[in-house]
Amino acid sequence: MQPGGMPDMQQILQQAQQMQQQLMVAQQELAEAEVTGNAGGGLVTATVSGAGELKALTIDPKVIDPDDPETLADLVVAAVRDASTNAQELAQRAMGPLAGGLGGGFQLPGM
């Protein structure tokens, strides 16, 4: 702390820079991570990146019924939704500690 009770701006800026670096690393790791979701007991599996981008979709031939395309469409939607939910949970776990620091968890010396 500087004389007069003022926080040390250099220290605050260093903390902010460290948090920014950690955030960038976490975002990169999320972009590279892959998360799966499935529906119909694994008949349809979707793979998304940690950022939520659909990367792959696997459909078991047993679920392909030309007379019932609606069921297949529903399974695809459910599998992608499941994968997206899993990706959001991964993002919350990865970014949670950092977001807390950005939202006022920053303790200013002397405050």
Buried (B, 14 or more C-beta within 10 A) or exposed (E): EEEEEEBEEEEEEEBEEEBEEBBEEBBEEBEEBBBBBBBBEEBBBBBBBBBBEEEEBEBEEEBEEEEEEEBBEBBBEBBBEBBBBBBBEBBEEBBEEBBEBEEEEEEEEEE
